[in-house]
Structures are given as structure tokens and as C-alpha cells.
Amino acid sequence: MTAPVIAGAFGIAFLAAGTQSLTGFGFALVMVPLLSLFWDVKLAVVTSALLGTIAILPLTVEVRRRIRPWKVVPLILGSLLGIPAGIVILDRIDPQALKILVAAVVIAASLILYFAPRMRLERGGVGSPLLAGMFSGMLRASTSMGGPPAVLYMLSREREMEEFRSTLLAFFLPSSLLTMIGLAIVGRVTPEVLATSGVALPALALGLLAGAWLRLRVQQELFRTVVLAVLVFTSIGVIISARGV
């Protein structure tokens, strides 16, 4: 593990954790493309998945009283279908193709959120949360970025900031835990991943605190702008990362 990786993981983990704390999602959207600028993209994906799982735990405990199980369970059931496929993709895909996939996920999410903010997957049907959960699970396991499908689904149905966050966090925690179990089974949780994650843990804690401080000062009408900015600016790092393979 080189000095640039150590320094980069520390700084990026702080930024990613702050984003996660503020919006309820976005850890991997920040962590993966930026860390893969100077590190192996598959290691970046698994490190992000591990740190993201740790980051989600205290945030989920914080919002536990606002969680509505009937909103979360269909998403979790859908993710059970997608996670195995995502693990296979990560295991077999070459790094260049994975970077392109990362770029496509972030850019597509940014464009859809910008041009179709009230998009509905299947109006009034039970298939839409299952579909969103399935794609979220697949992307979480293959790129660590399972947020966009669930975020798009929730933005089409929930405008209140805290309800939005609590539902996403209640879905992301079990989905992330299941993903990490699968990645460990196939041998992707390596000593290098564990060492880098350990180095980044203090930054993660500081980032969570910074995000909580900002969240108390962000007005409801600015929330959507923050969500869009996270995706748009992160996509720039993804493009640079993909071109630098």
C-alpha cells in the first residue's frame, strides 16, 4: 500500500462519509471513481463497499424510529436477486470494462435525475421497488454504487428529506451486509482491502460528523440540489478515471 493510496483513501473517505451523512447515499459514488484514479479499481470497489457498510450502520441507528418497513422490504427482496449477479460481474469483468461501467452508472444517474426528476418506474405497481432493489443490489456488488436505482425510485415518491434518508439507509444496510458476505465468500476481501479500510476509518468518522453538522443547516429546498451536485461532480472523476486506465 503506497503513500498516495493511504493519503487518498483518508481524504476521499472523509468526503464520501460526509456526503453519505448529508444525503443518505453517495458514499461509493464519491469513493470508487476518485480512489480508482490511483489504485486498482476492483480493490477500490471492495474497499468502498466495506467502508460504506461501516458508515451506514450509525446513520441507520440514528433514523431507526422513522423507518417504515413496508417501504423497505420490497427493495431488500429485489436486492437479493441482484447481488449474486453483481458478484459474478465483479469477479469476471476486466478493470477497463469495470471503469467504463462505473462511469456509465454515475453519468446515467446524473442525467436521469436532471432531466426526469419525477420519473416513476411502474406507476402504482409492486414491480417498481423490486426492480429498483434488484438493479441496486447488482450495482452494489459489482461497482459498490448501489445507490442510483434506489435514489431514483425514492425521488419519484418521497420529497421529504428525512423520510427519504431513513428509507434509503434502512435499505442500504442489509443490502451492504449481504454484499460484503458474498464478496468475502469469493475471496475479494483481501488483506490490502482491510489495511486500506483501517487507515481510512478515522476519516470516515470525521466525515460522518461533518455531514451531520451540515445536515442541520441545509434547507429542504436545497436538498435536491445537493443530491444532483453529488452525482454530477462525481461523474467528472469517473470520466478521468476511465480515460486513465
Buried (B, 14 or more C-beta within 10 A) or exposed (E): EEEEBBEBBBBBBBBBBBBBBBBBBBBBBBBBBBBBBBBBBBBBBBBBBBBBBBBBEEBBEBBEEBBEEEBBBBBBBBBBBBBBBBBBBBBEBEBEBBBBBBBBBBBBBBEBBEEEEEEEBEEEEEEBBBBBBBBBBBBBBBBBBBBBBBBBBBBBBBEEBBBBBBBBBBBBBBBBEBBBEBBEEEEBBBEBBEBBBEBBBEBBBBBBBBBBEBBEEBEEEEBBEBBBBBBBEBBBBBBBBBEEE
